[in-house]
Amino acid sequence: MLENLIAYFDRIPSLHRVLILTGGLSFFWLLESGLPLMRLSYAKWKHAGTNLFFTLTTVVVNLLFATGIVLGSDWSQSQSWVVLNWMNWNPWVELILGLLLLDLISAYFIHWIEHKIKFMWKFHLIHHADTYVDTTTANRHHPGESVFRAVFTLLAVLLTGAPMWMVMLYQSASALCSQFNHANISLPKGLDRAISWLIVSPNMHKIHHHYVRPQTDSNYGNIFSIWDHLFGTYRDMDPKELRYGVDVLPDEKQGQIRYQLQVPFDPSVKTDH
């Protein structure tokens, strides 16, 4: 089974990667209609258009970094000091360890940093500015933030020695999990809480999109929730009390692409991060 998984992701066609991205969006988009967490009164297609624009810029940035990540993976696998070369790991242990570390560095750690450094936070604001969080919000990232995340993906590959099949598997799982935990869906409370002990559940991540601190500065995980539990950044609250957006940007401009693109460079946008 593992051999088949490795063989598939080692040669995954670009079309299949596109189908994973669009298939996940379509599935959770439809699920939102039947199991909504919130009854959001908004122009859903127009809202999706804004977020898909930022999804496209994310894809472009990732393509620009693709060659560097491939070369970085090839180089790091020949280095004895990288984590996955420390010993002759059992293949399944190596897979789990690799996915955990890729998630820690290229998702949790960069996300935590973006909330701590004002310059980076102003780029990340665009993600938090969405006042109608749904599955399309998953890849709503300013191009500048996409660069930050791509750099940390490269760093994760260099430090772990992850082969490209593992990187492809991680990125596919990351996209689907992000679409899942941003989706405007309501799971039974017990199920959502049970899921949140292993992976980031919808209720867990929605807290991160609450409009004020300290909730905004919590639940940074993307796939695995272990990092928030381990580093003390996990928070809980009643989803009914959630209000999306940020308190430093006008809600009515959350869908204006030109405005969102210039936010990081606007000195009038003040933050306490």
C-alpha positions as CSV (number, residue, x, y, z in Angstrom):
1,M,0.0,0.0,0.0
2,L,2.7,2.5,1.0
3,E,4.7,1.6,-2.2
4,N,1.6,2.5,-4.3
5,L,1.1,5.7,-2.4
6,I,4.8,6.7,-3.0
7,A,4.6,5.7,-6.6
8,Y,1.5,7.8,-7.2
9,F,2.7,11.0,-5.5
10,D,6.1,10.7,-6.9
11,R,4.6,11.1,-10.4
12,I,1.3,12.8,-9.7
13,P,0.1,14.5,-12.8
14,S,-0.5,18.3,-12.6
15,L,-4.1,17.6,-13.7
16,H,-4.6,15.4,-10.6
17,R,-3.3,18.2,-8.3
18,V,-5.8,20.6,-9.9
19,L,-8.6,18.0,-9.4
20,I,-7.7,17.6,-5.7
21,L,-7.9,21.4,-5.2
22,T,-11.1,22.0,-7.2
23,G,-12.7,18.7,-6.1
24,G,-12.2,19.6,-2.4
25,L,-13.6,23.1,-3.0
26,S,-16.6,21.8,-4.8
27,F,-17.3,19.1,-2.2
28,F,-17.2,21.4,0.8
29,W,-19.0,24.2,-1.2
30,L,-21.9,21.8,-1.6
31,L,-21.7,20.5,1.9
32,E,-22.0,24.1,3.3
33,S,-25.5,24.3,1.8
34,G,-26.8,21.3,3.7
35,L,-24.8,21.6,7.0
36,P,-24.1,25.3,7.6
37,L,-22.5,26.4,10.8
38,M,-23.8,30.0,10.2
39,R,-26.5,31.3,8.0
40,L,-24.4,33.8,6.1
41,S,-26.3,36.5,4.2
42,Y,-23.9,37.2,1.4
43,A,-23.4,37.0,-2.4
44,K,-21.7,33.6,-2.3
45,W,-20.5,33.6,-5.9
46,K,-19.1,37.2,-5.7
47,H,-17.4,36.3,-2.4
48,A,-15.9,33.2,-4.0
49,G,-14.6,35.3,-6.9
50,T,-12.5,37.5,-4.6
51,N,-11.1,34.5,-2.7
52,L,-10.4,32.5,-5.9
53,F,-8.4,35.5,-7.2
54,F,-6.1,35.1,-4.2
55,T,-6.1,31.3,-4.7
56,L,-4.8,31.9,-8.2
57,T,-2.0,34.2,-7.0
58,T,-1.1,31.6,-4.4
59,V,-0.8,28.9,-7.2
60,V,1.4,31.3,-9.3
61,V,3.7,31.9,-6.3
62,N,3.9,28.2,-5.6
63,L,4.8,27.5,-9.3
64,L,7.6,30.1,-9.1
65,F,9.1,28.2,-6.1
66,A,8.5,24.7,-7.4
67,T,11.9,24.3,-9.1
68,G,13.7,25.5,-5.9
69,I,11.8,23.0,-3.8
70,V,12.5,20.1,-6.1
71,L,16.2,21.0,-6.1
72,G,16.1,21.5,-2.3
73,S,14.6,18.1,-1.8
74,D,17.1,16.4,-4.0
75,W,20.0,18.1,-2.2
76,S,18.7,17.6,1.3
77,Q,18.2,13.8,0.9
78,S,22.0,13.5,0.4
79,Q,22.7,15.2,3.7
80,S,23.3,13.1,6.8
81,W,22.2,15.7,9.3
82,V,18.6,16.2,8.0
83,V,15.9,14.6,10.3
84,L,14.8,11.8,8.0
85,N,18.4,10.7,7.5
86,W,19.2,10.4,11.3
87,M,18.5,6.7,11.3
88,N,16.9,4.0,9.2
89,W,13.3,4.8,10.0
90,N,10.5,2.3,9.5
91,P,8.8,3.5,6.2
92,W,5.5,4.3,8.0
93,V,7.3,6.1,10.9
94,E,9.2,8.1,8.3
95,L,6.0,9.1,6.5
96,I,4.3,10.2,9.7
97,L,7.3,12.0,11.1
98,G,7.9,13.7,7.8
99,L,4.3,14.9,7.5
100,L,4.3,16.1,11.1
101,L,7.5,18.1,10.6
102,L,6.4,19.6,7.3
103,D,3.2,20.7,8.9
104,L,5.1,22.2,11.9
105,I,7.5,24.3,9.9
106,S,5.6,25.2,6.7
107,A,2.2,25.7,8.3
108,Y,2.1,26.1,12.1
109,F,5.5,27.9,12.6
110,I,5.2,30.4,9.8
111,H,1.6,31.1,10.8
112,W,2.6,31.8,14.4
113,I,5.4,34.1,13.1
114,E,3.0,36.0,10.9
115,H,1.0,36.9,14.1
116,K,4.1,38.0,15.9
117,I,5.9,40.2,13.4
118,K,4.0,43.3,12.4
119,F,5.4,43.5,8.9
120,M,4.2,40.0,8.1
121,W,0.9,40.3,10.0
122,K,-0.1,43.1,7.7
123,F,0.1,40.7,4.8
124,H,-1.7,38.0,6.7
125,L,-4.5,40.5,7.5
126,I,-6.0,39.8,4.1
127,H,-6.8,36.2,5.2
128,H,-8.4,37.4,8.4
129,A,-10.3,40.2,6.7
130,D,-12.9,37.8,5.3
131,T,-16.1,38.4,7.1
132,Y,-17.8,35.4,5.5
133,V,-15.5,32.5,6.3
134,D,-16.2,29.5,4.1
135,T,-14.3,26.9,2.2
136,T,-13.1,29.4,-0.4
137,T,-11.3,31.3,2.4
138,A,-8.8,28.5,2.7
139,N,-6.4,29.9,0.1
140,R,-7.2,33.6,0.5
141,H,-3.6,34.8,0.9
142,H,-2.0,38.0,-0.2
143,P,0.8,37.2,-2.7
144,G,3.3,38.5,-0.2
145,E,2.1,36.0,2.4
146,S,2.2,33.2,-0.2
147,V,5.9,34.0,-0.7
148,F,6.5,33.8,3.1
149,R,4.8,30.4,3.1
150,A,6.6,29.1,0.1
151,V,10.0,30.1,1.7
152,F,9.1,28.1,4.8
153,T,8.0,25.2,2.7
154,L,11.5,25.2,1.2
155,L,13.0,25.5,4.6
156,A,11.0,22.6,5.9
157,V,12.1,20.4,2.9
158,L,15.8,21.4,3.5
159,L,15.6,20.6,7.3
160,T,13.7,17.3,7.0
161,G,15.1,15.8,3.8
162,A,11.6,15.1,2.6
163,P,11.4,13.5,-0.8
164,M,9.2,15.1,-3.4
165,W,6.5,12.4,-3.2
166,M,6.1,13.2,0.5
167,V,6.0,17.0,-0.2
168,M,3.3,16.3,-2.9
169,L,1.3,14.2,-0.5
170,Y,1.6,16.8,2.3
171,Q,0.6,19.7,0.0
172,S,-2.5,17.7,-1.2
173,A,-3.5,16.8,2.3
174,S,-2.9,20.4,3.4
175,A,-5.1,21.8,0.7
176,L,-8.0,19.4,1.6
177,C,-7.7,20.0,5.4
178,S,-7.6,23.7,5.0
179,Q,-10.8,23.6,2.8
180,F,-12.3,21.3,5.4
181,N,-11.5,23.4,8.5
182,H,-12.5,26.7,6.8
183,A,-15.8,25.3,5.4
184,N,-19.0,26.8,6.8
185,I,-20.2,23.4,8.1
186,S,-21.6,22.3,11.4
187,L,-20.5,18.9,12.7
188,P,-22.0,17.3,15.9
189,K,-20.1,18.9,18.8
190,G,-18.8,15.6,20.1
191,L,-17.5,14.6,16.6
192,D,-15.9,18.0,16.1
193,R,-14.1,17.9,19.5
194,A,-12.9,14.3,18.9
195,I,-11.5,15.3,15.5
196,S,-9.8,18.3,17.0
197,W,-7.5,16.1,19.1
198,L,-5.8,14.8,15.9
199,I,-6.5,17.2,13.1
200,V,-7.8,20.8,13.0
201,S,-11.6,20.7,13.0
202,P,-14.0,23.4,11.6
203,N,-15.0,24.7,15.0
204,M,-11.3,24.7,16.2
205,H,-10.1,26.8,13.2
206,K,-13.1,29.1,13.1
207,I,-12.0,30.4,16.6
208,H,-8.8,31.6,14.9
209,H,-11.0,33.8,12.7
210,H,-12.8,35.6,15.6
211,Y,-12.3,39.3,15.0
212,V,-10.3,40.1,18.2
213,R,-7.5,38.8,20.3
214,P,-6.8,36.5,22.1
215,Q,-8.8,34.2,19.9
216,T,-7.2,35.6,16.7
217,D,-3.8,34.5,18.1
218,S,-4.7,30.9,18.7
219,N,-5.3,27.6,16.9
220,Y,-2.6,28.1,14.2
221,G,-2.5,24.5,13.0
222,N,-3.5,23.5,9.5
223,I,-3.5,19.7,9.4
224,F,-2.4,18.5,12.8
225,S,-3.8,20.0,16.0
226,I,-1.0,18.5,18.1
227,W,1.1,21.6,17.7
228,D,-1.5,23.9,19.3
229,H,-2.1,21.5,22.2
230,L,1.7,21.1,22.6
231,F,2.7,24.7,22.5
232,G,-0.3,26.1,24.5
233,T,-1.9,28.0,21.6
234,Y,-5.2,26.0,21.6
235,R,-8.4,27.9,22.6
236,D,-12.0,27.0,22.7
237,M,-15.2,29.0,22.5
238,D,-18.8,28.6,21.5
239,P,-19.1,28.9,17.7
240,K,-22.3,30.9,18.2
241,E,-20.3,33.7,19.7
242,L,-18.0,34.0,16.7
243,R,-17.7,37.2,14.6
244,Y,-15.5,37.1,11.6
245,G,-13.1,39.7,10.3
246,V,-10.5,42.0,12.0
247,D,-11.1,45.1,14.1
248,V,-8.5,47.2,12.1
249,L,-10.1,46.9,8.7
250,P,-13.6,47.9,7.5
251,D,-15.8,44.9,7.0
252,E,-17.4,46.5,3.9
253,K,-14.0,46.3,2.0
254,Q,-13.3,42.7,2.6
255,G,-14.3,41.9,-1.0
256,Q,-12.4,44.7,-2.7
257,I,-9.3,43.1,-4.3
258,R,-7.5,46.3,-5.0
259,Y,-7.9,47.5,-1.4
260,Q,-6.9,44.2,0.1
261,L,-3.7,44.1,-2.1
262,Q,-2.5,47.5,-0.8
263,V,-3.3,46.9,2.9
264,P,0.3,45.8,3.8
265,F,1.7,49.0,2.4
266,D,-0.9,51.4,3.9
267,P,0.5,53.3,6.9
268,S,-3.0,54.2,8.0
269,V,-3.7,50.6,8.8
270,K,-2.6,50.4,12.4
271,T,-2.2,47.1,14.3
272,D,-1.1,46.1,17.8
273,H,0.7,43.0,16.6
